[in-house]
Amino acid sequence: MIRLKNITTELKGAIFDLDGTLVNTLDDIADTMNSILQKNGLPTHPTEKYKYLVGEGIFNLTKRVLPEDHWSEENAMMFVQEFRALYDITWHDKSLPYEGIIDMLKNLSQMGIKLGVLSNKPDSFVQKIIAWFFPQIPFTSVYGEVKDVPAKPDPELAGRVADAMGLNPQEIAMIGDSGIDIRTAVNAGMVGIGVIWGFRPFEELKETGASIVVNTPAEITTLFQNINE
């Protein structure tokens, strides 16, 4: 655990990112998009590269994978539709929660910490993934990308989760693996906690304002125990 800023308030809630934080979804995202690229006669990308392509929704992912000479709004929307249709079948082929995640969530729940999920993945997929992998976890609210609502790092949906929890923003930690999650925390007035096991490096989490960066899910449990003693 690396402390970059002091946390002086009691934390009563935790909002988690999904991809790269709770669940390792990288292989299924990469395989799905590469399958569509290949079907359309376009170059594919190494799975590791997708760590830097994902995080801002399917449309932005599509913009990043399409060759420049194939880019158009119309092509992008076609790829979005193809991705949604195929990913609806493939989303749990290889994806799994990271080791220690379920125990950590159970521990926080038993401590009385209110839990939420906030992702830039389309909401329909977020709901399926959470229901599939975490049926025993009592999340207060779960949000993915919602039509006509700004995505992270805009704080609007984070604020909705805070309202559902009945907590003030400063009582909540936003926990994620990317700078988008940390910027969301800063914009929402929450405590930003970065996780190092996901898709983005420590430097990105530090530069975007993380208060703490953790190495394992168990360190999240320890952090909440120590802060709330």
Backbone as CSV, one residue per row, in Angstrom:
resi,resn,N_x,N_y,N_z,CA_x,CA_y,CA_z,C_x,C_y,C_z
1,MET,0.846,-1.189,0.000,0.000,0.000,0.000,0.887,1.246,0.000
2,ILE,0.621,2.162,-0.920,1.404,3.391,-1.014,0.483,4.563,-0.730
3,ARG,0.796,5.291,0.330,-0.004,6.450,0.720,0.581,7.698,0.076
4,LEU,-0.219,8.379,-0.731,0.225,9.587,-1.414,-0.351,10.842,-0.775
5,LYS,-1.493,10.695,-0.106,-2.143,11.801,0.600,-2.731,11.260,1.894
6,ASN,-2.886,12.127,2.864,-3.518,11.720,4.116,-5.036,11.675,3.958
7,ILE,-5.645,10.638,4.524,-7.106,10.541,4.577,-7.511,10.745,6.034
8,THR,-8.260,11.788,6.268,-8.586,12.142,7.654,-10.045,11.852,8.001
9,THR,-10.876,11.543,6.994,-12.290,11.301,7.266,-12.586,9.811,7.315
10,GLU,-13.622,9.457,8.052,-14.084,8.072,8.083,-14.719,7.734,6.737
11,LEU,-14.421,6.557,6.214,-14.993,6.119,4.946,-16.120,5.132,5.204
12,LYS,-17.316,5.460,4.719,-18.492,4.630,4.945,-19.009,3.965,3.669
13,GLY,-18.419,4.328,2.524,-18.858,3.763,1.255,-17.690,3.549,0.317
14,ALA,-17.871,2.625,-0.618,-16.847,2.337,-1.623,-17.531,2.097,-2.964
15,ILE,-17.120,2.867,-3.972,-17.622,2.692,-5.337,-16.490,2.097,-6.168
16,PHE,-16.756,0.980,-6.804,-15.731,0.275,-7.561,-15.940,0.412,-9.061
17,ASP,-14.864,0.635,-9.765,-14.841,0.426,-11.205,-15.007,-1.073,-11.456
18,LEU,-15.328,-1.454,-12.681,-15.532,-2.873,-12.991,-14.335,-3.481,-13.716
19,ASP,-14.134,-3.081,-14.979,-13.063,-3.676,-15.794,-11.692,-3.296,-15.255
20,GLY,-10.879,-4.294,-14.941,-9.539,-4.013,-14.438,-9.489,-3.754,-12.954
21,THR,-10.640,-3.737,-12.304,-10.693,-3.492,-10.857,-11.342,-4.676,-10.141
22,LEU,-12.594,-4.973,-10.465,-13.266,-6.136,-9.896,-13.054,-7.387,-10.740
23,VAL,-13.125,-7.220,-12.052,-13.074,-8.368,-12.960,-12.029,-8.126,-14.047
24,ASN,-11.252,-9.159,-14.345,-10.309,-9.095,-15.461,-11.062,-9.474,-16.737
25,THR,-11.479,-8.464,-17.463,-12.287,-8.639,-18.671,-11.479,-8.464,-19.950
26,LEU,-10.179,-8.265,-19.827,-9.372,-7.845,-20.966,-9.418,-8.829,-22.126
27,ASP,-9.246,-10.126,-21.839,-9.201,-11.112,-22.920,-10.499,-11.140,-23.722
28,ASP,-11.628,-11.089,-23.037,-12.904,-11.152,-23.756,-13.142,-9.890,-24.588
29,ILE,-12.756,-8.732,-24.065,-12.894,-7.494,-24.851,-11.993,-7.545,-26.077
30,ALA,-10.727,-7.914,-25.868,-9.773,-7.969,-26.978,-10.181,-9.003,-28.017
31,ASP,-10.549,-10.193,-27.561,-10.936,-11.257,-28.494,-12.155,-10.852,-29.321
32,THR,-13.111,-10.209,-28.661,-14.333,-9.801,-29.356,-14.041,-8.750,-30.410
33,MET,-13.322,-7.697,-30.024,-13.034,-6.635,-30.987,-12.116,-7.126,-32.102
34,ASN,-11.132,-7.944,-31.760,-10.247,-8.471,-32.798,-10.998,-9.371,-33.780
35,SER,-11.962,-10.105,-33.284,-12.774,-10.946,-34.164,-13.537,-10.090,-35.166
36,ILE,-14.071,-8.972,-34.712,-14.807,-8.076,-35.603,-13.866,-7.410,-36.605
37,LEU,-12.697,-6.988,-36.147,-11.720,-6.396,-37.060,-11.311,-7.387,-38.143
38,GLN,-11.035,-8.610,-37.709,-10.616,-9.646,-38.654,-11.719,-9.945,-39.665
39,LYS,-12.946,-10.018,-39.189,-14.100,-10.264,-40.066,-14.218,-9.191,-41.140
40,ASN,-13.831,-7.970,-40.792,-13.925,-6.852,-41.730,-12.618,-6.601,-42.487
41,GLY,-11.677,-7.544,-42.380,-10.429,-7.440,-43.123,-9.486,-6.369,-42.637
42,LEU,-9.561,-6.043,-41.337,-8.732,-4.981,-40.770,-7.721,-5.559,-39.784
43,PRO,-6.617,-4.845,-39.543,-5.595,-5.344,-38.613,-6.133,-5.473,-37.190
44,THR,-5.684,-6.516,-36.503,-6.040,-6.705,-35.096,-4.957,-6.091,-34.211
45,HIS,-5.185,-6.122,-32.887,-4.254,-5.518,-31.930,-3.899,-6.539,-30.848
46,PRO,-2.660,-6.500,-30.327,-2.289,-7.398,-29.224,-3.192,-7.168,-28.021
47,THR,-3.480,-8.232,-27.300,-4.346,-8.119,-26.129,-3.828,-7.073,-25.143
48,GLU,-2.515,-7.043,-24.899,-1.949,-6.093,-23.939,-2.228,-4.647,-24.328
49,LYS,-2.303,-4.372,-25.622,-2.562,-3.004,-26.080,-3.942,-2.520,-25.650
50,TYR,-4.865,-3.476,-25.495,-6.229,-3.095,-25.117,-6.292,-2.484,-23.715
51,LYS,-5.257,-2.701,-22.901,-5.225,-2.050,-21.588,-5.291,-0.532,-21.723
52,TYR,-4.780,-0.012,-22.839,-4.748,1.434,-23.057,-5.810,1.901,-24.045
53,LEU,-6.562,0.971,-24.595,-7.623,1.318,-25.538,-8.985,1.391,-24.868
54,VAL,-9.163,0.643,-23.772,-10.462,0.576,-23.097,-10.567,1.645,-22.013
55,GLY,-11.771,1.791,-21.477,-11.970,2.659,-20.313,-12.916,3.815,-20.532
56,GLU,-13.194,4.130,-21.805,-14.065,5.278,-22.083,-15.235,4.904,-22.982
57,GLY,-15.695,3.662,-22.857,-16.866,3.234,-23.597,-16.522,2.603,-24.944
58,ILE,-17.507,1.907,-25.516,-17.282,1.159,-26.760,-17.005,2.083,-27.928
59,PHE,-17.695,3.219,-28.004,-17.494,4.125,-29.140,-16.049,4.600,-29.188
60,ASN,-15.505,5.000,-28.043,-14.115,5.452,-28.017,-13.148,4.305,-28.282
61,LEU,-13.484,3.101,-27.812,-12.665,1.932,-28.142,-12.630,1.731,-29.655
62,THR,-13.788,1.847,-30.283,-13.872,1.671,-31.729,-13.041,2.721,-32.459
63,LYS,-13.099,3.968,-32.025,-12.300,5.027,-32.640,-10.812,4.704,-32.585
64,ARG,-10.394,4.046,-31.513,-8.967,3.767,-31.327,-8.484,2.550,-32.102
65,VAL,-9.369,1.600,-32.360,-8.922,0.380,-33.053,-9.032,0.486,-34.569
66,LEU,-9.899,1.358,-35.059,-10.073,1.477,-36.500,-8.881,2.189,-37.132
67,PRO,-8.349,1.675,-38.241,-7.306,2.412,-38.965,-7.834,3.774,-39.410
68,GLU,-6.931,4.728,-39.509,-7.343,6.097,-39.834,-8.101,6.173,-41.151
69,ASP,-7.670,5.368,-42.135,-8.328,5.441,-43.444,-9.678,4.730,-43.471
70,HIS,-10.050,4.093,-42.376,-11.369,3.467,-42.271,-12.280,4.199,-41.279
71,TRP,-11.756,5.283,-40.711,-12.547,5.970,-39.698,-13.650,6.814,-40.321
72,SER,-14.835,6.639,-39.837,-15.967,7.518,-40.105,-16.979,7.275,-39.010
73,GLU,-17.853,8.231,-38.800,-18.906,8.072,-37.787,-19.764,6.846,-38.096
74,GLU,-20.058,6.663,-39.384,-20.902,5.541,-39.794,-20.216,4.202,-39.517
75,ASN,-18.925,4.097,-39.867,-18.183,2.859,-39.606,-18.091,2.586,-38.112
76,ALA,-17.839,3.643,-37.344,-17.714,3.472,-35.897,-19.003,2.930,-35.301
77,MET,-20.132,3.478,-35.702,-21.412,3.015,-35.167,-21.693,1.578,-35.585
78,MET,-21.287,1.191,-36.814,-21.454,-0.189,-37.252,-20.636,-1.125,-36.370
79,PHE,-19.390,-0.720,-36.045,-18.537,-1.545,-35.199,-19.086,-1.631,-33.775
80,VAL,-19.644,-0.545,-33.284,-20.249,-0.557,-31.955,-21.370,-1.587,-31.911
81,GLN,-22.227,-1.584,-32.930,-23.345,-2.531,-32.967,-22.843,-3.969,-33.064
82,GLU,-21.817,-4.200,-33.891,-21.260,-5.543,-34.031,-20.626,-6.004,-32.726
83,PHE,-19.916,-5.083,-32.067,-19.275,-5.438,-30.790,-20.331,-5.814,-29.756
84,ARG,-21.359,-4.995,-29.635,-22.413,-5.279,-28.656,-23.044,-6.656,-28.901
85,ALA,-23.322,-6.970,-30.157,-23.981,-8.234,-30.471,-23.090,-9.429,-30.142
86,LEU,-21.798,-9.337,-30.481,-20.897,-10.457,-30.224,-20.515,-10.546,-28.749
87,TYR,-20.253,-9.401,-28.121,-19.859,-9.406,-26.715,-20.975,-9.914,-25.819
88,ASP,-22.204,-9.773,-26.263,-23.338,-10.298,-25.510,-23.263,-11.817,-25.380
89,ILE,-22.477,-12.442,-26.277,-22.278,-13.892,-26.239,-20.964,-14.251,-25.540
90,THR,-19.947,-13.415,-25.708,-18.579,-13.785,-25.302,-18.125,-13.207,-23.965
91,TRP,-18.944,-12.372,-23.314,-18.450,-11.583,-22.183,-17.949,-12.421,-21.011
92,HIS,-18.380,-13.684,-20.891,-17.898,-14.511,-19.777,-17.095,-15.719,-20.253
93,ASP,-16.550,-15.653,-21.475,-15.719,-16.763,-21.952,-14.460,-16.925,-21.107
94,LYS,-13.760,-15.829,-20.832,-12.509,-15.870,-20.097,-12.493,-14.959,-18.866
95,SER,-13.431,-14.048,-18.765,-13.426,-13.068,-17.668,-13.663,-13.728,-16.318
96,LEU,-12.930,-13.257,-15.310,-13.067,-13.744,-13.935,-12.749,-12.616,-12.963
97,PRO,-13.351,-12.639,-11.779,-12.935,-11.689,-10.744,-11.467,-11.915,-10.399
98,TYR,-10.776,-10.824,-10.077,-9.392,-10.950,-9.629,-9.348,-11.699,-8.300
99,GLU,-8.250,-12.386,-8.065,-8.080,-13.152,-6.831,-8.227,-12.234,-5.610
100,GLY,-9.061,-12.651,-4.676,-9.244,-11.898,-3.438,-10.359,-10.872,-3.474
101,ILE,-10.933,-10.629,-4.663,-11.966,-9.589,-4.784,-13.233,-9.956,-4.012
102,ILE,-13.717,-11.169,-4.178,-14.976,-11.544,-3.524,-14.823,-11.510,-2.007
103,ASP,-13.719,-12.006,-1.487,-13.484,-11.955,-0.029,-13.441,-10.516,0.459
104,MET,-12.783,-9.650,-0.298,-12.698,-8.245,0.096,-14.077,-7.601,0.144
105,LEU,-14.894,-7.845,-0.879,-16.234,-7.271,-0.907,-17.084,-7.784,0.254
106,LYS,-16.981,-9.083,0.545,-17.717,-9.643,1.676,-17.262,-9.002,2.990
107,ASN,-15.959,-8.821,3.150,-15.424,-8.215,4.376,-15.927,-6.789,4.554
108,LEU,-15.895,-6.004,3.475,-16.371,-4.622,3.576,-17.851,-4.587,3.921
109,SER,-18.630,-5.467,3.293,-20.063,-5.516,3.580,-20.324,-5.863,5.045
110,GLN,-19.567,-6.816,5.568,-19.717,-7.211,6.963,-19.320,-6.097,7.924
111,MET,-18.444,-5.215,7.456,-18.036,-4.063,8.266,-19.070,-2.931,8.215
112,GLY,-20.100,-3.089,7.385,-21.119,-2.050,7.258,-20.809,-1.009,6.199
113,ILE,-19.799,-1.258,5.362,-19.457,-0.337,4.284,-20.462,-0.521,3.145
114,LYS,-21.014,0.581,2.656,-21.950,0.515,1.538,-21.162,0.419,0.237
115,LEU,-21.628,-0.439,-0.663,-20.869,-0.762,-1.867,-21.642,-0.375,-3.126
116,GLY,-20.906,0.113,-4.109,-21.499,0.442,-5.400,-20.527,0.135,-6.521
117,VAL,-21.040,0.149,-7.751,-20.225,-0.071,-8.942,-20.531,1.036,-9.938
118,LEU,-19.470,1.573,-10.554,-19.628,2.618,-11.568,-18.626,2.355,-12.681
119,SER,-19.147,2.076,-13.882,-18.308,1.696,-15.018,-18.704,2.493,-16.254
120,ASN,-17.774,2.612,-17.197,-18.094,3.202,-18.500,-18.487,2.148,-19.532
121,LYS,-18.535,0.888,-19.114,-19.056,-0.174,-19.977,-20.571,0.004,-20.084
122,PRO,-21.183,-0.334,-21.234,-22.643,-0.216,-21.345,-23.365,-0.868,-20.166
123,ASP,-24.395,-0.202,-19.695,-25.058,-0.617,-18.463,-25.590,-2.043,-18.529
124,SER,-26.080,-2.459,-19.695,-26.637,-3.814,-19.794,-25.577,-4.865,-19.493
125,PHE,-24.355,-4.648,-19.963,-23.276,-5.599,-19.692,-22.836,-5.535,-18.234
126,VAL,-22.788,-4.339,-17.674,-22.398,-4.191,-16.266,-23.364,-4.953,-15.368
127,GLN,-24.653,-4.812,-15.627,-25.655,-5.503,-14.810,-25.487,-7.022,-14.904
128,LYS,-25.232,-7.527,-16.111,-25.058,-8.975,-16.297,-23.818,-9.481,-15.569
129,ILE,-22.716,-8.748,-15.706,-21.454,-9.195,-15.111,-21.538,-9.192,-13.592
130,ILE,-22.108,-8.145,-13.023,-22.232,-8.076,-11.563,-23.160,-9.178,-11.054
131,ALA,-24.282,-9.380,-11.729,-25.221,-10.427,-11.305,-24.600,-11.817,-11.429
132,TRP,-23.767,-12.024,-12.430,-23.163,-13.338,-12.689,-22.070,-13.660,-11.679
133,PHE,-21.161,-12.709,-11.452,-19.995,-12.983,-10.628,-20.192,-12.649,-9.146
134,PHE,-21.118,-11.755,-8.826,-21.249,-11.286,-7.438,-22.684,-11.334,-6.933
135,PRO,-23.381,-12.438,-7.117,-24.795,-12.481,-6.704,-24.978,-12.338,-5.204
136,GLN,-23.929,-12.641,-4.420,-24.049,-12.606,-2.970,-23.635,-11.257,-2.371
137,ILE,-23.208,-10.314,-3.201,-22.732,-9.026,-2.696,-23.866,-8.007,-2.754
138,PRO,-24.198,-7.370,-1.628,-25.333,-6.436,-1.599,-24.952,-5.023,-2.046
139,PHE,-24.701,-4.851,-3.339,-24.389,-3.517,-3.850,-25.608,-2.610,-3.714
140,THR,-25.361,-1.389,-3.251,-26.445,-0.401,-3.124,-26.946,0.021,-4.486
141,SER,-26.030,0.272,-5.405,-26.413,0.597,-6.778,-25.273,0.252,-7.724
142,VAL,-25.655,-0.057,-8.956,-24.705,-0.478,-9.983,-25.032,0.300,-11.254
143,TYR,-24.055,1.018,-11.768,-24.257,1.815,-12.974,-23.182,1.516,-14.013
144,GLY,-23.621,1.368,-15.256,-22.726,1.419,-16.394,-23.041,2.668,-17.188
145,GLU,-22.622,2.670,-18.448,-22.902,3.801,-19.331,-24.408,3.943,-19.510
146,VAL,-24.915,5.141,-19.233,-26.352,5.415,-19.313,-26.589,6.476,-20.385
147,LYS,-27.559,6.244,-21.249,-27.852,7.178,-22.333,-28.160,8.571,-21.786
148,ASP,-27.562,9.571,-22.434,-27.792,10.988,-22.129,-27.243,11.407,-20.767
149,VAL,-26.408,10.565,-20.161,-25.739,10.934,-18.909,-24.233,10.878,-19.156
150,PRO,-23.490,11.925,-18.795,-22.046,11.923,-19.059,-21.348,10.760,-18.351
151,ALA,-20.355,10.190,-19.020,-19.589,9.077,-18.463,-18.481,9.597,-17.557
152,LYS,-17.876,8.695,-16.783,-16.678,9.053,-16.018,-15.646,9.646,-16.974
153,PRO,-14.913,10.673,-16.563,-14.748,11.183,-15.194,-15.757,12.242,-14.757
154,ASP,-16.822,12.461,-15.535,-17.884,13.339,-15.059,-18.443,12.760,-13.756
155,PRO,-18.729,13.589,-12.767,-19.133,13.081,-11.446,-20.621,12.792,-11.283
156,GLU,-21.433,12.994,-12.338,-22.884,12.900,-12.139,-23.327,11.541,-11.618
157,LEU,-22.888,10.456,-12.268,-23.327,9.130,-11.821,-22.723,8.772,-10.467
158,ALA,-21.506,9.223,-10.202,-20.925,8.998,-8.869,-21.794,9.665,-7.810
159,GLY,-22.313,10.840,-8.138,-23.213,11.525,-7.217,-24.499,10.764,-6.993
160,ARG,-25.007,10.121,-8.041,-26.225,9.319,-7.890,-25.977,8.121,-6.966
161,VAL,-24.799,7.514,-7.098,-24.473,6.388,-6.213,-24.376,6.875,-4.768
162,ALA,-23.738,8.032,-4.571,-23.620,8.599,-3.222,-25.006,8.855,-2.627
163,ASP,-25.907,9.395,-3.433,-27.271,9.648,-2.958,-27.964,8.351,-2.570
164,ALA,-27.785,7.303,-3.386,-28.402,6.015,-3.074,-27.856,5.434,-1.781
165,MET,-26.574,5.712,-1.519,-25.957,5.241,-0.276,-26.375,6.081,0.929
166,GLY,-26.881,7.287,0.670,-27.215,8.199,1.760,-25.998,8.766,2.435
167,LEU,-24.908,8.937,1.654,-23.645,9.411,2.211,-23.195,10.683,1.509
168,ASN,-22.371,11.463,2.211,-21.713,12.601,1.599,-20.531,12.110,0.765
169,PRO,-20.191,12.814,-0.331,-19.084,12.359,-1.179,-17.784,12.115,-0.432
170,GLN,-17.468,12.965,0.537,-16.195,12.827,1.256,-16.137,11.584,2.138
171,GLU,-17.282,10.910,2.306,-17.317,9.671,3.083,-17.145,8.428,2.202
172,ILE,-16.898,8.654,0.899,-16.875,7.555,-0.063,-15.527,7.491,-0.764
173,ALA,-15.042,6.275,-0.966,-13.851,6.050,-1.787,-14.276,5.573,-3.169
174,MET,-13.695,6.203,-4.200,-13.847,5.711,-5.574,-12.612,4.894,-5.883
175,ILE,-12.795,3.609,-6.186,-11.681,2.670,-6.299,-11.599,2.144,-7.724
176,GLY,-10.441,2.338,-8.368,-10.307,1.885,-9.740,-8.874,1.757,-10.186
177,ASP,-8.710,1.261,-11.406,-7.371,0.949,-11.917,-6.835,1.988,-12.886
178,SER,-7.601,3.052,-13.166,-7.155,4.003,-14.181,-7.296,5.443,-13.714
179,GLY,-6.648,6.326,-14.464,-6.760,7.750,-14.176,-8.171,8.255,-14.314
180,ILE,-8.978,7.625,-15.153,-10.372,8.030,-15.296,-11.105,7.879,-13.968
181,ASP,-10.852,6.781,-13.268,-11.497,6.548,-11.969,-11.030,7.560,-10.928
182,ILE,-9.731,7.844,-10.936,-9.203,8.796,-9.955,-9.716,10.206,-10.239
183,ARG,-9.778,10.578,-11.510,-10.322,11.902,-11.845,-11.800,11.991,-11.473
184,THR,-12.516,10.880,-11.603,-13.917,10.856,-11.169,-14.013,11.142,-9.677
185,ALA,-13.138,10.504,-8.902,-13.120,10.742,-7.454,-12.856,12.211,-7.154
186,VAL,-11.859,12.779,-7.799,-11.519,14.189,-7.570,-12.693,15.086,-7.946
187,ASN,-13.297,14.831,-9.110,-14.413,15.665,-9.571,-15.640,15.560,-8.670
188,ALA,-15.810,14.381,-8.049,-16.983,14.150,-7.200,-16.733,14.509,-5.738
189,GLY,-15.505,14.876,-5.397,-15.177,15.180,-4.002,-15.025,13.945,-3.150
190,MET,-14.665,12.832,-3.782,-14.470,11.560,-3.073,-12.988,11.260,-2.923
191,VAL,-12.675,10.224,-2.176,-11.293,9.789,-1.986,-10.936,8.817,-3.115
192,GLY,-9.877,9.112,-3.857,-9.469,8.261,-4.960,-8.466,7.206,-4.518
193,ILE,-8.816,5.946,-4.702,-7.921,4.835,-4.375,-7.632,4.058,-5.656
194,GLY,-6.357,3.963,-5.999,-5.961,3.241,-7.194,-5.571,1.814,-6.876
195,VAL,-5.832,0.912,-7.835,-5.421,-0.484,-7.680,-4.398,-0.810,-8.760
196,ILE,-3.381,-1.553,-8.378,-2.235,-1.766,-9.253,-2.355,-3.037,-10.085
197,TRP,-3.382,-3.880,-9.825,-3.488,-5.159,-10.537,-4.246,-5.039,-11.856
198,GLY,-4.717,-3.862,-12.197,-5.566,-3.707,-13.374,-4.829,-3.370,-14.652
199,PHE,-5.399,-2.434,-15.420,-4.934,-2.180,-16.780,-3.920,-1.043,-16.893
200,ARG,-3.830,-0.182,-15.885,-2.994,1.013,-16.033,-1.892,1.059,-14.970
201,PRO,-0.798,1.787,-15.242,0.362,1.782,-14.342,0.197,2.714,-13.141
202,PHE,1.060,2.506,-12.155,1.079,3.313,-10.937,1.204,4.799,-11.253
203,GLU,2.068,5.129,-12.209,2.328,6.542,-12.520,1.050,7.278,-12.920
204,GLU,0.179,6.611,-13.677,-1.080,7.244,-14.084,-1.971,7.507,-12.879
205,LEU,-2.025,6.559,-11.958,-2.852,6.724,-10.759,-2.328,7.858,-9.891
206,LYS,-1.024,7.937,-9.761,-0.401,8.997,-8.952,-0.627,10.358,-9.578
207,GLU,-0.392,10.469,-10.880,-0.463,11.760,-11.555,-1.883,12.319,-11.586
208,THR,-2.883,11.459,-11.566,-4.268,11.942,-11.621,-4.856,12.221,-10.239
209,GLY,-4.078,11.986,-9.176,-4.511,12.441,-7.855,-4.937,11.386,-6.870
210,ALA,-4.503,10.139,-7.055,-4.873,9.090,-6.091,-4.340,9.427,-4.702
211,SER,-5.151,9.171,-3.697,-4.707,9.345,-2.314,-3.892,8.153,-1.855
212,ILE,-4.306,6.967,-2.309,-3.633,5.721,-1.921,-3.659,4.784,-3.134
213,VAL,-2.596,4.017,-3.298,-2.562,2.956,-4.308,-2.319,1.638,-3.585
214,VAL,-3.187,0.653,-3.852,-3.085,-0.639,-3.167,-2.580,-1.706,-4.135
215,ASN,-1.900,-2.696,-3.570,-1.316,-3.774,-4.358,-2.201,-5.009,-4.438
216,THR,-3.086,-5.194,-3.452,-3.947,-6.378,-3.402,-5.322,-5.983,-2.878
217,PRO,-6.360,-6.763,-3.192,-7.676,-6.495,-2.617,-7.676,-6.527,-1.093
218,ALA,-6.862,-7.402,-0.493,-6.812,-7.481,0.970,-6.385,-6.159,1.582
219,GLU,-5.563,-5.387,0.867,-5.132,-4.084,1.391,-6.288,-3.094,1.465
220,ILE,-7.308,-3.276,0.625,-8.493,-2.418,0.711,-9.225,-2.681,2.023
221,THR,-9.373,-3.953,2.367,-9.997,-4.308,3.645,-9.222,-3.700,4.800
222,THR,-7.915,-3.852,4.786,-7.063,-3.302,5.846,-7.188,-1.799,5.932
223,LEU,-7.223,-1.133,4.777,-7.342,0.314,4.747,-8.629,0.780,5.413
224,PHE,-9.747,0.157,5.076,-11.018,0.548,5.689,-11.047,0.235,7.176
225,GLN,-10.456,-0.860,7.563,-10.385,-1.187,9.002,-9.593,-0.136,9.757
226,ASN,-8.457,0.259,9.218,-7.593,1.215,9.911,-8.172,2.616,9.948
227,ILE,-8.784,3.035,8.856,-9.346,4.388,8.785,-10.523,4.531,9.732
228,ASN,-11.290,3.465,9.863,-12.540,3.547,10.624,-12.419,3.068,12.064
229,GLU,-11.196,2.826,12.526,-11.023,2.412,13.925,-11.328,3.564,14.872
